[in-house]
Amino acid sequence: MNKNGKEFLTMKKKCISTATLSVLLLVLFLPVFYYIVFYGTNMNYNEMHKIITVEGNKVLSLCAVIGVAVLGAAYYFLRKIPYTGRIAVWFTGITLAVCILFCLVNIKISKCIAFYGGWDCGMVANSARWLYEGQTLGYDDYYTIYSNNIPVTWLLYQLYSFASGLKGYPYNPEFIWIQFQCVMLSLAVFCSVLLVLQVSRNLGISVIALVFQSIFLGISPWKIIPYTDGSTIAMPILILLLYSLFRKNERKRKYLLWFLIMFLGCLGGIMKATCYVTLIAVVLVDLVWSAWEEVPMRKRLQKTGLKILLLIAAFGLGAFCKQGIYCSVQYDYNADMEIGWSNYMYNGLNEDTTGACSGEGLEIVRSFAGTDKNTRIQYEMEGIRKRIGDRGIWGTIRFWLRKQVMNFNDGTFSWYQEGYFQAWEYPLNIDSSGKEALRAFYWQDGSNYIWFTTISQGLWLFVLLGVITEAGMLLWTAVSTIRRPKYRTEENLSDRLCLSTVMIVTFIGMFLFVMLFEARARYLYNTIPVFSVMAVFGYYELYRKLFIFCDKRRK
């Protein structure tokens, strides 16, 4: 077989893997999406997790379809913008300027609607202030059980200390937490647009991505809640952007970039476990696809071995940083009291809250205090088997279906459930003409709050429809490539398939994460930049193939 034949055989393997994963995504998510659209407001899950909108999901889904058509018309006029290196640099500069403006606008909005939260986000905020005042973390055994909240507490403590020591800082030092999350949100938009530009090499769809990401990510008020969700929102999409740069780099120093990707994934993961999902997706896809490269076996083994060593080194450095954080806040880690995956899975099967937090997990950990952790894990595993056994296979599948509808049927990401608690506002004394209008829109007792939920839900359905479109278009592209009689493939196809496959694995990973463990819509929040980029890619491929077909028909 000649060189072209070998390359095409490798491409076939990649296309088969992409097609298989696309089918898996569609099989897993299409039933959930169907129930969201037609029965989302009537499903038998906890009432607290139901979202109220002006119109139901059927109407909003129809609006999303209309939005797809409008976006297609916009792309039709923007598609012929030439792509050159110089234009790409100019566009990157414009994107950076827009993202800086986006950050400033979000900070201004946050000044008007900020308030103190309760639950865990309020606890870590209090602990950060206490650490600055020279006190302990507080809250008895809370941090012993939920050690995952130590890193975010340390981060808030460092930011608070910085703002307190900054001469002329005009606000309450706590406001820097919100400013930091606005910066992270802007970074997420910037990385999203650059990723679309890198992969598509099309200015038209990149402009659309910039506008859409600014609207979709900007409308969310979660930026004012200083917690792990907003603090890590840029991490998954940043990992994907760096990975796209890694694939295009042919120099040996690119492995420093690989190490950076792994390390950033570890840092994000010790603060928010969902960041590990994107990291795992990158590692799995890269290692499998690298094994298919048409290079000598020895060279492949060297590359794979180096990547694995750098991954281990990154995790080691991440563990070292984590231990440093523990020492910084004088935290005494106790593995036997730490809540674990089995506890979250047991709690994720409870009926009362349809798999959301119920307090059962905390009670179990406390009841086993002083015993070996393995004893508690055995108890939790027995509880998992019992709950699945009591429901049976089909009953468990129906339960998971209801749970997934609850998790994905919420464009506010549980803002009404977990974000808004009471209007105990920050003491910023803001006199703004837009303050009352913004509070009426975002605060739960506001006169226009239902419009916030409606717009957010409509945008989210638009994204979910785009995710399905992306899976469908990838399946089409992969099958078309496999069936091609010649060895020729589209330019840059391998890179596009690789990044899209990573995003599909990320989506499947998040789907399984919120299905199996204790979950709610908020757990999806820091991955929504990835989902929205998937939607942009899906619509881009749809428009591109449609307009190519139309152009051929005209000729």
C-alpha positions as CSV (number, residue, x, y, z in Angstrom):
1,M,0.0,0.0,0.0
2,N,1.4,3.4,-0.9
3,K,1.7,6.4,1.4
4,N,-1.6,7.9,0.5
5,G,-3.3,4.6,1.0
6,K,-1.8,4.2,4.5
7,E,-2.9,7.8,5.4
8,F,-6.4,7.2,4.2
9,L,-6.5,3.9,6.2
10,T,-5.5,5.9,9.3
11,M,-8.2,8.5,8.5
12,K,-10.7,5.7,8.2
13,K,-9.9,4.5,11.8
14,K,-10.3,8.0,13.1
15,C,-13.6,8.4,11.2
16,I,-14.9,5.1,12.6
17,S,-14.1,6.2,16.1
18,T,-15.7,9.6,15.6
19,A,-18.8,8.1,14.0
20,T,-19.2,5.6,16.9
21,L,-18.9,8.3,19.5
22,S,-21.4,10.5,17.6
23,V,-23.9,7.7,17.5
24,L,-23.3,7.1,21.3
25,L,-24.0,10.8,22.0
26,L,-27.2,10.7,19.9
27,V,-28.4,7.5,21.5
28,L,-27.8,8.8,25.0
29,F,-29.1,12.4,24.5
30,L,-31.8,12.3,21.9
31,P,-34.4,10.7,24.3
32,V,-33.5,13.3,27.0
33,F,-33.9,16.1,24.5
34,Y,-37.2,14.7,23.2
35,Y,-38.6,14.6,26.8
36,I,-37.2,18.1,27.5
37,V,-39.0,19.5,24.5
38,F,-42.3,17.7,24.8
39,Y,-42.6,16.8,28.5
40,G,-40.0,18.9,30.3
41,T,-42.5,20.9,32.3
42,N,-44.5,17.8,33.3
43,M,-41.9,15.2,34.2
44,N,-42.2,13.6,37.6
45,Y,-39.2,15.0,39.4
46,N,-38.7,17.3,42.4
47,E,-40.9,20.4,42.1
48,M,-38.1,22.6,43.2
49,H,-36.2,21.9,40.0
50,K,-38.9,22.9,37.6
51,I,-38.3,26.1,35.6
52,I,-41.1,28.6,34.9
53,T,-41.1,30.4,31.6
54,V,-43.4,32.6,29.6
55,E,-43.8,29.9,27.0
56,G,-43.2,26.1,27.2
57,N,-40.3,24.2,25.7
58,K,-42.2,23.4,22.5
59,V,-42.5,27.1,21.6
60,L,-39.0,27.9,22.8
61,S,-37.6,25.0,20.7
62,L,-39.5,26.4,17.7
63,C,-37.8,29.8,18.4
64,A,-34.5,28.0,18.5
65,V,-35.1,26.5,15.1
66,I,-36.0,30.0,13.8
67,G,-32.7,31.2,15.4
68,V,-30.9,28.5,13.4
69,A,-32.3,29.9,10.2
70,V,-31.5,33.5,11.2
71,L,-27.9,32.5,12.0
72,G,-27.7,30.7,8.7
73,A,-28.7,33.9,6.9
74,A,-26.0,35.8,8.8
75,Y,-23.4,33.2,7.9
76,Y,-24.4,33.4,4.2
77,F,-23.3,37.0,4.1
78,L,-20.3,36.5,6.3
79,R,-18.9,33.3,4.8
80,K,-16.9,35.0,2.1
81,I,-14.8,37.1,4.4
82,P,-11.3,36.2,3.3
83,Y,-9.1,34.3,5.8
84,T,-5.4,35.4,5.9
85,G,-2.8,35.5,8.6
86,R,-3.0,39.2,8.9
87,I,-6.8,39.3,9.0
88,A,-6.7,36.6,11.6
89,V,-4.3,38.7,13.8
90,W,-6.6,41.7,13.4
91,F,-9.6,39.7,14.3
92,T,-7.9,38.3,17.4
93,G,-7.1,41.8,18.5
94,I,-10.7,42.9,18.0
95,T,-11.9,39.8,19.9
96,L,-9.6,40.7,22.8
97,A,-10.9,44.3,22.9
98,V,-14.5,43.0,22.8
99,C,-13.8,40.6,25.7
100,I,-12.3,43.4,27.8
101,L,-15.4,45.4,27.2
102,F,-17.5,42.3,27.9
103,C,-15.7,42.0,31.3
104,L,-16.3,45.7,32.2
105,V,-20.0,45.4,31.3
106,N,-20.3,42.3,33.4
107,I,-18.6,44.0,36.4
108,K,-21.0,47.0,36.0
109,I,-24.0,44.6,36.0
110,S,-22.6,42.8,39.0
111,K,-22.4,46.0,41.0
112,C,-26.1,46.4,40.6
113,I,-27.3,42.8,41.3
114,A,-24.6,41.4,43.7
115,F,-25.7,39.9,47.0
116,Y,-24.4,37.5,49.6
117,G,-25.3,33.8,49.0
118,G,-25.9,31.0,51.4
119,W,-25.1,27.2,51.4
120,D,-21.5,26.2,50.4
121,C,-20.7,29.4,48.5
122,G,-21.5,31.5,51.6
123,M,-19.5,29.2,53.8
124,V,-16.3,29.4,51.7
125,A,-16.7,33.2,51.6
126,N,-17.0,33.4,55.3
127,S,-14.0,31.1,55.8
128,A,-11.9,33.3,53.4
129,R,-12.7,36.4,55.5
130,W,-11.9,34.5,58.7
131,L,-8.5,33.4,57.3
132,Y,-7.7,36.9,56.5
133,E,-8.6,38.0,60.0
134,G,-6.2,35.3,61.4
135,Q,-9.0,32.8,62.4
136,T,-9.5,29.2,61.4
137,L,-11.6,27.8,58.6
138,G,-14.5,27.2,61.0
139,Y,-17.7,25.1,60.4
140,D,-16.6,22.1,62.5
141,D,-16.2,19.0,60.3
142,Y,-17.5,20.7,57.1
143,Y,-14.0,21.0,55.4
144,T,-13.0,17.6,56.8
145,I,-15.8,16.0,54.8
146,Y,-15.8,18.4,51.8
147,S,-12.1,18.8,51.3
148,N,-12.7,19.7,47.7
149,N,-13.8,23.2,48.9
150,I,-10.4,24.0,50.4
151,P,-8.8,25.2,47.1
152,V,-11.6,27.6,46.3
153,T,-11.5,28.9,49.9
154,W,-7.8,29.5,49.6
155,L,-8.3,31.3,46.3
156,L,-10.9,33.6,47.8
157,Y,-8.7,34.2,50.8
158,Q,-5.8,35.2,48.5
159,L,-8.0,37.5,46.4
160,Y,-9.4,39.1,49.5
161,S,-6.0,39.7,50.9
162,F,-4.8,41.3,47.7
163,A,-7.8,43.7,47.5
164,S,-7.5,44.6,51.2
165,G,-3.8,45.5,50.7
166,L,-4.5,47.4,47.5
167,K,-4.4,51.2,48.2
168,G,-7.4,53.0,46.8
169,Y,-9.4,49.8,46.1
170,P,-12.9,51.5,45.8
171,Y,-15.1,48.6,46.9
172,N,-15.7,46.1,49.6
173,P,-12.7,43.7,49.3
174,E,-15.2,40.8,48.7
175,F,-16.1,42.4,45.4
176,I,-12.8,41.3,43.9
177,W,-14.2,37.8,43.9
178,I,-16.9,38.8,41.5
179,Q,-14.4,40.8,39.4
180,F,-12.2,37.7,39.2
181,Q,-15.1,35.6,37.9
182,C,-16.0,38.3,35.4
183,V,-12.4,38.0,34.1
184,M,-12.7,34.2,33.9
185,L,-16.0,34.6,32.0
186,S,-14.3,36.9,29.5
187,L,-11.4,34.5,29.2
188,A,-13.9,31.7,28.4
189,V,-15.4,33.8,25.6
190,F,-12.0,34.7,24.2
191,C,-10.8,31.1,24.2
192,S,-14.1,29.9,22.6
193,V,-13.8,32.3,19.7
194,L,-10.1,31.5,19.2
195,L,-10.9,27.8,19.2
196,V,-13.5,28.3,16.5
197,L,-11.1,30.4,14.5
198,Q,-8.3,27.8,14.8
199,V,-10.4,24.9,13.8
200,S,-12.7,26.4,11.2
201,R,-10.2,28.9,9.7
202,N,-13.4,30.9,8.8
203,L,-13.9,34.5,9.8
204,G,-17.6,34.4,9.2
205,I,-18.4,31.7,11.8
206,S,-15.9,33.2,14.2
207,V,-17.7,36.5,14.2
208,I,-21.0,34.6,14.9
209,A,-19.2,32.7,17.7
210,L,-18.0,36.0,19.3
211,V,-21.5,37.5,19.2
212,F,-23.3,34.4,20.4
213,Q,-20.9,33.5,23.2
214,S,-21.0,37.1,24.5
215,I,-24.8,36.8,24.7
216,F,-25.1,33.3,25.9
217,L,-22.4,33.4,28.6
218,G,-23.0,37.1,29.5
219,I,-26.7,36.7,30.4
220,S,-26.0,34.3,33.2
221,P,-25.8,35.9,36.7
222,W,-23.7,33.1,38.2
223,K,-20.7,35.4,37.9
224,I,-21.8,37.1,41.1
225,I,-21.7,33.8,43.2
226,P,-18.0,33.3,44.3
227,Y,-17.7,29.6,44.1
228,T,-16.1,26.8,42.1
229,D,-18.5,27.1,39.2
230,G,-17.6,30.6,38.1
231,S,-14.0,30.4,39.2
232,T,-13.3,27.5,36.8
233,I,-15.5,28.4,33.9
234,A,-12.6,29.2,31.6
235,M,-10.6,26.0,32.4
236,P,-12.3,23.4,30.1
237,I,-12.4,25.6,27.0
238,L,-8.8,26.8,27.7
239,I,-7.6,23.2,27.8
240,L,-9.3,22.6,24.4
241,L,-7.7,25.8,22.9
242,L,-4.3,24.8,24.1
243,Y,-4.7,21.3,22.8
244,S,-5.6,22.7,19.3
245,L,-2.4,24.7,19.4
246,F,-0.5,21.6,20.6
247,R,-1.7,19.6,17.6
248,K,-0.6,22.3,15.1
249,N,2.8,22.7,16.6
250,E,5.5,20.5,15.1
251,R,8.4,21.5,17.3
252,K,9.7,19.4,20.1
253,R,9.0,22.2,22.6
254,K,5.3,21.5,22.0
255,Y,5.5,19.0,24.8
256,L,5.9,21.8,27.2
257,L,2.4,22.9,26.0
258,W,1.2,19.3,26.7
259,F,2.5,19.6,30.2
260,L,0.8,22.9,30.7
261,I,-2.5,21.4,29.4
262,M,-2.2,18.6,31.9
263,F,-1.2,20.9,34.8
264,L,-4.1,23.3,34.1
265,G,-6.5,20.4,34.0
266,C,-5.2,19.2,37.4
267,L,-5.5,22.7,38.9
268,G,-9.0,23.0,37.6
269,G,-9.9,19.5,38.8
270,I,-8.8,20.0,42.4
271,M,-11.2,22.9,42.6
272,K,-14.0,21.5,40.4
273,A,-14.1,17.8,39.6
274,T,-15.9,18.4,36.3
275,C,-12.7,19.9,34.9
276,Y,-11.2,16.4,34.9
277,V,-13.8,15.3,32.4
278,T,-12.3,17.6,29.6
279,L,-8.8,16.6,30.7
280,I,-9.6,12.9,30.5
281,A,-11.3,13.4,27.0
282,V,-8.1,15.1,25.7
283,V,-5.8,12.3,27.0
284,L,-8.0,9.5,25.8
285,V,-8.5,10.8,22.3
286,D,-4.9,12.0,21.8
287,L,-3.4,8.7,23.0
288,V,-5.7,6.6,20.8
289,W,-5.3,8.8,17.7
290,S,-1.5,9.0,18.2
291,A,-1.3,5.2,18.2
292,W,-2.8,5.3,14.7
293,E,-0.2,7.7,13.3
294,E,1.8,6.4,10.3
295,V,5.2,6.7,12.0
296,P,7.6,4.0,13.1
297,M,6.5,2.0,16.2
298,R,9.5,3.1,18.2
299,K,8.8,6.8,17.6
300,R,5.1,6.3,18.5
301,L,6.1,4.6,21.8
302,Q,8.5,7.4,22.6
303,K,5.8,10.1,22.0
304,T,3.2,8.2,24.0
305,G,5.7,7.4,26.8
306,L,6.7,11.1,27.0
307,K,3.1,12.2,27.2
308,I,2.3,9.8,30.0
309,L,5.4,10.8,31.9
310,L,4.4,14.5,31.6
311,L,0.9,13.6,32.7
312,I,2.2,11.9,35.8
313,A,4.5,14.9,36.5
314,A,1.6,17.3,36.1
315,F,-0.5,15.3,38.5
316,G,2.4,15.2,40.9
317,L,2.8,19.0,40.7
318,G,-0.9,19.4,41.1
319,A,-0.8,17.2,44.2
320,F,2.1,19.3,45.5
321,C,0.2,22.5,45.0
322,K,-2.9,21.0,46.7
323,Q,-0.8,20.0,49.7
324,G,0.7,23.5,49.8
325,I,-2.8,25.0,49.9
326,Y,-3.6,22.7,52.8
327,C,-0.6,23.9,54.7
328,S,-1.3,27.5,53.9
329,V,-4.7,27.3,55.6
330,Q,-3.5,24.9,58.3
331,Y,-5.9,22.2,57.2
332,D,-5.4,18.7,58.5
333,Y,-6.5,16.3,55.8
334,N,-8.4,13.2,57.0
335,A,-9.0,10.6,54.3
336,D,-11.4,8.6,56.4
337,M,-13.8,11.5,56.8
338,E,-13.6,12.8,53.2
339,I,-16.8,12.3,51.2
340,G,-16.1,10.2,48.1
341,W,-17.5,9.0,44.8
342,S,-19.5,6.2,46.3
343,N,-21.3,8.6,48.5
344,Y,-22.2,10.9,45.6
345,M,-23.4,7.9,43.6
346,Y,-25.6,6.7,46.5
347,N,-27.0,10.2,47.0
348,G,-27.5,10.5,43.2
349,L,-30.0,7.6,43.4
350,N,-32.2,9.1,46.0
351,E,-35.9,9.6,45.0
352,D,-36.8,12.6,47.2
353,T,-34.7,15.1,45.2
354,T,-34.4,13.0,42.0
355,G,-30.6,12.6,42.6
356,A,-29.8,16.1,43.7
357,C,-28.4,17.0,47.1
358,S,-30.5,15.5,49.9
359,G,-28.3,15.6,53.0
360,E,-28.2,11.8,53.1
361,G,-24.5,11.8,52.2
362,L,-23.5,14.1,55.0
363,E,-25.4,12.1,57.5
364,I,-23.8,8.8,56.4
365,V,-20.3,10.3,56.6
366,R,-20.9,11.6,60.1
367,S,-22.5,8.4,61.3
368,F,-19.3,6.5,60.3
369,A,-17.0,9.0,61.9
370,G,-14.0,7.2,63.6
371,T,-14.2,4.2,61.4
372,D,-12.2,3.1,58.4
373,K,-13.3,4.7,55.1
374,N,-13.6,1.3,53.4
375,T,-16.3,0.3,55.9
376,R,-18.4,3.3,54.9
377,I,-17.7,2.6,51.2
378,Q,-19.0,-0.9,51.6
379,Y,-22.2,0.5,53.2
380,E,-22.7,3.0,50.4
381,M,-22.1,0.4,47.7
382,E,-24.7,-1.9,49.3
383,G,-27.1,1.0,49.3
384,I,-26.4,1.6,45.6
385,R,-27.1,-2.0,44.8
386,K,-30.3,-2.0,46.9
387,R,-31.7,1.2,45.2
388,I,-30.9,-0.2,41.7
389,G,-32.3,-3.6,42.7
390,D,-35.5,-2.1,44.1
391,R,-36.1,-0.2,40.9
392,G,-35.0,-2.9,38.6
393,I,-33.2,-2.2,35.3
394,W,-36.0,-0.4,33.5
395,G,-37.0,1.4,36.7
396,T,-33.4,2.7,37.1
397,I,-33.3,3.8,33.4
398,R,-36.6,5.7,33.9
399,F,-35.2,7.3,37.0
400,W,-32.0,8.3,35.2
401,L,-34.2,9.7,32.3
402,R,-36.1,11.9,34.8
403,K,-32.9,12.9,36.4
404,Q,-31.3,13.9,33.1
405,V,-34.3,15.9,32.1
406,M,-34.0,17.7,35.4
407,N,-30.3,18.3,34.9
408,F,-30.5,19.5,31.3
409,N,-33.9,21.2,31.3
410,D,-32.6,24.5,32.8
411,G,-31.0,27.3,30.9
412,T,-30.5,29.2,34.2
413,F,-28.5,26.3,35.6
414,S,-30.5,26.2,38.8
415,W,-30.3,29.9,39.5
416,Y,-33.8,30.0,40.9
417,Q,-32.9,26.9,42.9
418,E,-29.4,27.6,44.2
419,G,-28.3,31.0,43.0
420,Y,-30.8,33.4,44.4
421,F,-31.4,33.2,48.2
422,Q,-32.0,36.6,49.6
423,A,-31.3,40.1,48.5
424,W,-28.7,40.8,51.2
425,E,-26.7,43.0,48.8
426,Y,-23.1,44.0,48.8
427,P,-22.6,47.4,50.5
428,L,-21.5,49.1,47.3
429,N,-24.0,52.0,47.4
430,I,-24.4,52.0,43.6
431,D,-26.6,54.7,42.2
432,S,-27.3,53.5,38.7
433,S,-30.2,54.2,36.4
434,G,-30.1,50.5,35.4
435,K,-30.0,49.0,38.9
436,E,-33.7,48.6,39.5
437,A,-34.2,47.2,35.9
438,L,-31.4,44.7,36.4
439,R,-32.7,43.6,39.7
440,A,-36.2,43.2,38.3
441,F,-34.7,41.0,35.6
442,Y,-32.3,38.8,37.7
443,W,-33.7,38.7,41.2
444,Q,-36.3,36.1,41.8
445,D,-38.9,38.5,43.2
446,G,-38.3,40.9,40.3
447,S,-41.2,41.8,38.0
448,N,-39.3,40.7,34.8
449,Y,-37.6,37.7,36.3
450,I,-39.7,35.3,34.2
451,W,-38.2,36.9,31.1
452,F,-34.7,36.1,32.3
453,T,-35.7,32.4,32.7
454,T,-37.4,32.4,29.3
455,I,-34.5,34.0,27.4
456,S,-32.0,31.7,29.2
457,Q,-34.1,28.6,28.4
458,G,-34.4,29.6,24.8
459,L,-30.7,30.1,24.4
460,W,-29.9,26.8,26.1
461,L,-32.3,24.9,23.9
462,F,-30.6,26.5,20.9
463,V,-27.2,25.2,22.2
464,L,-28.6,21.7,22.9
465,L,-30.0,21.5,19.4
466,G,-26.6,22.6,18.1
467,V,-24.9,19.8,20.1
468,I,-27.2,17.3,18.4
469,T,-26.5,18.9,15.0
470,E,-22.8,18.7,15.7
471,A,-23.0,15.0,16.4
472,G,-25.1,14.4,13.3
473,M,-22.8,16.4,11.0
474,L,-19.7,14.6,12.4
475,L,-21.4,11.3,11.7
476,W,-22.2,12.4,8.2
477,T,-18.6,13.7,7.6
478,A,-17.1,10.5,9.0
479,V,-19.3,8.1,7.0
480,S,-18.7,10.2,3.8
481,T,-15.0,10.0,4.3
482,I,-15.0,6.3,5.0
483,R,-17.1,5.6,1.8
484,R,-14.8,7.8,-0.4
485,P,-13.3,5.7,-3.2
486,K,-10.2,7.9,-3.5
487,Y,-7.6,8.7,-0.9
488,R,-8.2,12.4,-1.0
489,T,-9.7,14.0,2.2
490,E,-10.7,17.5,3.1
491,E,-8.0,19.9,4.2
492,N,-7.5,20.1,7.9
493,L,-10.0,17.2,8.4
494,S,-7.9,15.3,10.9
495,D,-7.6,18.3,13.2
496,R,-11.3,19.2,13.0
497,L,-12.3,15.6,13.7
498,C,-9.9,15.3,16.6
499,L,-11.1,18.5,18.4
500,S,-14.7,17.6,17.7
501,T,-14.2,14.1,19.0
502,V,-12.7,15.5,22.2
503,M,-15.7,17.7,22.7
504,I,-18.1,14.8,22.1
505,V,-16.2,12.7,24.7
506,T,-16.5,15.7,27.0
507,F,-20.2,15.9,26.5
508,I,-20.7,12.2,27.0
509,G,-18.5,12.4,30.1
510,M,-20.5,15.2,31.6
511,F,-23.7,13.4,30.7
512,L,-22.6,10.3,32.6
513,F,-21.2,12.4,35.5
514,V,-24.5,14.1,36.2
515,M,-26.5,10.9,35.6
516,L,-24.5,8.7,37.9
517,F,-23.6,11.1,40.7
518,E,-25.3,13.6,42.9
519,A,-26.1,16.4,40.4
520,R,-28.1,19.4,39.4
521,A,-28.1,21.8,36.4
522,R,-25.4,23.9,38.1
523,Y,-22.9,21.1,37.7
524,L,-23.0,21.7,33.9
525,Y,-22.2,25.4,34.2
526,N,-18.4,25.4,33.8
527,T,-18.6,23.2,30.7
528,I,-21.2,25.3,28.9
529,P,-18.5,27.2,26.9
530,V,-17.5,23.8,25.4
531,F,-21.1,22.9,24.7
532,S,-21.8,26.2,23.0
533,V,-18.7,25.9,20.8
534,M,-20.0,22.4,19.9
535,A,-23.2,24.1,18.8
536,V,-21.4,26.7,16.7
537,F,-19.4,23.9,15.0
538,G,-22.5,21.9,14.4
539,Y,-24.4,24.8,12.8
540,Y,-21.2,25.8,10.8
541,E,-21.0,22.4,9.2
542,L,-24.7,22.4,8.5
543,Y,-24.5,25.8,6.8
544,R,-21.3,25.0,5.0
545,K,-22.6,21.7,3.5
546,L,-26.0,23.4,2.6
547,F,-24.4,26.3,0.8
548,I,-21.9,24.1,-1.0
549,F,-24.9,21.9,-2.2
550,C,-26.8,25.0,-3.3
551,D,-23.8,26.4,-5.2
552,K,-23.4,23.1,-7.0
553,R,-27.1,23.1,-8.0
554,R,-26.8,26.6,-9.4
555,K,-23.9,25.6,-11.5
